Amino acid sequence: MHGTGYTGAIFIWQCARALTGQGGWPLTIIMTPDKKPFFVGTYFTKENKWGRPGIISNLNTVKEQWQTNRETLVNSSDRITRLIDIENRRRGRGKLTAEILDKAYEQFTRYSDADYGGFGTAPKFPAPHNLMFLLRYWKRTGVAKALEIALAEKDYAADLPAMVHQ
């Protein structure tokens, strides 16, 4: 089942991919109190725009459905969680080995921007889960480069507001 830390982030990403066919940023997932997802979406504007509901409309709809149709939402969240667990078992997923974490770290080193921080090319969006992974990897392995990349990402994210408003 899902958990916290690495597996929690992976589970959340799987929910997004399973329910929407894609990931994205920012990612919105609404869950039951026992942390089972029943609503997923990416990049909601504040208000309705481009023929799509905004986050406020979505939250009002979720609130109304939670008050009037909670059992259906809970049942849906149970089915979603079961299907993701079945798919993980079918693919042999579920356990993160040191080898898998090392491969993920290698990806971070390959795509980190040593000059400006962040990952890849523009547009870059801060991703706290990247920071969390790198900091945990550094703590687990003692690999100093993981901490260096995490600190560069933090500095990049801290400078973003100034860059956006120039």
HUDASUL-V241100 format. One record per residue. N is the residue number from 1. RES is the residue in one small letter. PHI is phi as a letter, one per 20 degrees, with the letter a starting at -180 (none if undefined). Layout:
n	res	phi
N	RES	PHI
N	RES	PHI
This chain:
n	res	phi
1	m	none
2	h	f
3	g	b
4	t	d
5	g	m
6	y	g
7	t	f
8	g	f
9	a	f
10	i	f
11	f	f
12	i	f
13	w	f
14	q	f
15	c	f
16	a	f
17	r	f
18	a	f
19	l	e
20	t	d
21	g	n
22	q	b
23	g	d
24	g	r
25	w	b
26	p	f
27	l	d
28	t	d
29	i	c
30	i	d
31	m	c
32	t	f
33	p	g
34	d	e
35	k	m
36	k	d
37	p	f
38	f	c
39	f	b
40	v	b
41	g	a
42	t	c
43	y	l
44	f	e
45	t	f
46	k	f
47	e	d
48	n	g
49	k	b
50	w	l
51	g	m
52	r	d
53	p	f
54	g	e
55	i	f
56	i	f
57	s	f
58	n	f
59	l	f
60	n	f
61	t	f
62	v	f
63	k	g
64	e	f
65	q	f
66	w	f
67	q	f
68	t	d
69	n	b
70	r	g
71	e	g
72	t	f
73	l	f
74	v	f
75	n	f
76	s	f
77	s	f
78	d	f
79	r	f
80	i	g
81	t	f
82	r	f
83	l	f
84	i	f
85	d	f
86	i	f
87	e	f
88	n	f
89	r	f
90	r	f
91	r	e
92	g	m
93	r	e
94	g	p
95	k	d
96	l	e
97	t	e
98	a	g
99	e	f
100	i	f
101	l	f
102	d	f
103	k	f
104	a	f
105	y	f
106	e	g
107	q	f
108	f	f
109	t	f
110	r	f
111	y	d
112	s	f
113	d	e
114	a	f
115	d	f
116	y	d
117	g	n
118	g	m
119	f	c
120	g	m
121	t	d
122	a	f
123	p	f
124	k	d
125	f	c
126	p	f
127	a	c
128	p	g
129	h	f
130	n	f
131	l	g
132	m	f
133	f	g
134	l	f
135	l	f
136	r	f
137	y	f
138	w	g
139	k	f
140	r	f
141	t	d
142	g	m
143	v	f
144	a	f
145	k	f
146	a	f
147	l	f
148	e	g
149	i	f
150	a	f
151	l	f
152	a	f
153	e	f
154	k	f
155	d	f
156	y	f
157	a	f
158	a	f
159	d	e
160	l	g
161	p	g
162	a	f
163	m	f
164	v	f
165	h	e
166	q	f
